[in-house]
Amino acid sequence: MSQKPQAHNQFLTEFPQVADAYHQLATAAHDNGPLDEKTRQLVKLALAIGDRHEGAVHAHTRRALQAGISPEEIKHVVVLAVTSMGMPNAVAAYTWVNDILEK
């Protein structure tokens, strides 16, 4: 699996207090609820798609694969975006997901 983008890592290195606070918040949000790991990863992917953040879609596609989520399940999240976001946005998300799935 690919690593986080260099700019992301550089930002966290340059601003370690922000990085620590960000990681603490992420852990608290991740652990504070009844959703299992697979569901959390699918939700995070859907949110990234909904917000049209290409880099986040890449990251959450990688994390979904690491959590044992199949490519078919990942693509189903993209298909579900069609009726909420429209075909052009869903197709954009499809290309971003495939950037990772086709590696």
C-alpha positions in Angstrom: 0.0 0.0 0.0 1.1 3.6 -0.7 2.2 5.8 2.1 0.6 9.2 2.9 1.6 12.0 0.5 4.9 13.7 1.2 3.2 17.1 1.8 1.0 15.5 4.5 3.9 14.0 6.3 5.9 17.2 6.0 3.1 19.3 7.4 2.8 17.0 10.4 6.6 17.1 10.9 6.8 20.8 10.7 3.8 21.3 13.1 4.2 18.5 15.7 1.7 20.0 18.3 -1.0 20.2 15.6 -0.1 16.7 14.5 -0.5 15.4 18.1 -3.8 17.2 18.6 -5.1 15.9 15.3 -4.2 12.3 16.1 -5.8 12.6 19.5 -9.0 13.9 18.1 -9.0 11.3 15.3 -8.5 8.5 17.9 -11.2 9.8 20.1 -13.7 10.1 17.2 -12.8 6.7 15.9 -13.1 5.0 19.3 -16.2 6.8 20.6 -19.1 4.8 19.2 -20.5 1.4 18.4 -19.5 1.1 14.7 -17.1 -1.7 13.8 -13.9 -1.1 11.9 -15.3 -2.0 8.5 -18.3 0.2 8.9 -16.2 3.1 10.1 -13.9 2.8 7.1 -16.8 2.7 4.6 -18.3 5.8 6.3 -15.0 7.7 6.1 -14.7 6.8 2.4 -18.3 7.9 1.7 -17.6 11.2 3.5 -14.4 11.8 1.5 -16.4 11.1 -1.7 -19.2 13.4 -0.6 -16.8 16.2 0.1 -15.0 15.6 -3.3 -11.6 15.4 -1.7 -9.5 13.4 -4.1 -6.6 12.9 -1.6 -8.9 11.8 1.1 -10.6 9.3 -1.3 -7.2 7.9 -2.1 -6.3 7.6 1.6 -9.6 6.1 2.7 -9.6 3.6 -0.2 -6.1 2.5 1.0 -7.4 2.2 4.6 -10.5 0.3 3.5 -8.3 -2.2 1.7 -6.1 -2.5 4.8 -9.3 -3.2 6.9 -10.1 -6.1 4.6 -12.8 -4.4 2.6 -13.1 -5.8 -0.9 -12.7 -3.7 -4.1 -16.3 -4.6 -4.8 -17.5 -3.2 -1.5 -15.5 0.0 -2.1 -16.9 0.4 -5.5 -20.4 0.0 -4.1 -19.9 3.1 -2.0 -19.1 4.9 -5.2 -22.2 3.6 -6.9 -24.3 4.7 -3.9 -23.0 8.3 -4.5 -24.8 8.5 -7.9 -28.2 9.3 -6.6 -26.9 11.7 -3.9 -24.2 13.5 -5.8 -25.0 13.0 -9.4 -23.2 11.0 -12.1 -20.3 13.4 -12.8 -19.3 13.4 -9.1 -19.7 9.7 -8.8 -17.6 9.1 -11.9 -14.9 11.4 -10.5 -14.9 9.4 -7.3 -14.7 6.2 -9.3 -11.5 7.4 -11.0 -10.0 8.3 -7.6 -10.9 4.9 -6.1 -9.4 3.2 -9.2 -6.2 5.2 -8.8 -5.6 3.0 -5.7 -7.4 -0.2 -6.7 -5.4 -0.5 -10.0 -2.0 -0.2 -8.3 
